[in-house]
Amino acid sequence: MYYTYCLESIKNKKLYIGFTNNLKRRFLEHNNGLGGEFTKNNGPWKLIFYEAHINENDARKMELFYKSGYGREILKGKLDNYFKNSEIV
């Protein structure tokens, strides 16, 4: 399986969207400072969303979509109750 996921920074509420074929491993990497500069500087992280795909290209496509302006709005819509309860703007 391939996963598109969204992390929220516990430190500053910033969001990170990514793609992986091993969600548990990648989440641990992000929280241990093994990701890129953005995830290293804004952690620790919590996983707030993921979706599974059988096809790798589909997962990559969704990662790029969620990283777009319109895609972020769709993602925030999917997580509407989460964001209302955690008071994120």
N, C-alpha and C positions, 0 to 999 in steps of 0.2 A: 504494500500500500504506500501511497504518497500523501503527504499532508500539507495543507495550507493552514497557517496558524497565525494568531494574533496574541502578542504579549503586551502586558501593561506594566510599566515601571512602577514599582512600589515607592520608589524615591520621589518621582516627579510626575507621575500619571501619563507620561508619554507612551505612545503606542509603537509597536514594532510588528511588521508583517513579514512572514517568511515562508519558506517551503523546505521540506525535508522528506527523506524516506524512513527516518527513525525519530519520531517525535520525542520520546523520552530522552534519548541521547542528546538531541539538539537542545532541548530545554535545559538539561544539566550543563551543557557547554555554555549556553548564554549566561547562566547564573554563576558559572565558574570563571567568567571573563575570557572565554575562548572564542567568542564571536568577534565581529568587527568592532571598530572604535565606538560606534553608536551604542551597541548593546553593552560593551565593556564599561562605558562611561555613565550609563543610565540605569544599571541594575541596582538591586535585584529585581527580578521579573516574576510575574505570575501569568499563567496561561489563562486567557479569558475566552478563547474561541479556537476551534479547529474543525476542519472538514477533511474527510478521507476521499481519496481518488484512486481508482485502479490504474489509471493511465498517468504516467509522469508528465506528459505535455499538458494534460488538463490541469494538474496541480500547479504547474509553472504559470499557466495562463491565468489561473485564478489569483495567484500571488501578484502578478503584474496588475491585474484588474483592481484588487483591493488596495494596491499602492497608488492608484490613480485618484484624483479628486472625487469623481463620481463613485468609484469603488469604495472609498472610505465612507461616503454617505450611506451606501447600501449596507456596508458592514455595521456602521453605527445603528442603522435601522434594525438589523437583525439582533443587535444587542441593546435595544432601546431600554428595556427594563433594567438591565445591568447598569447602564450609564445613569439612568435616573436615580437608582439606589446608591450609586457611589459618587454622585454629584460631580461628574466630569462634564466639562463644557465642550 
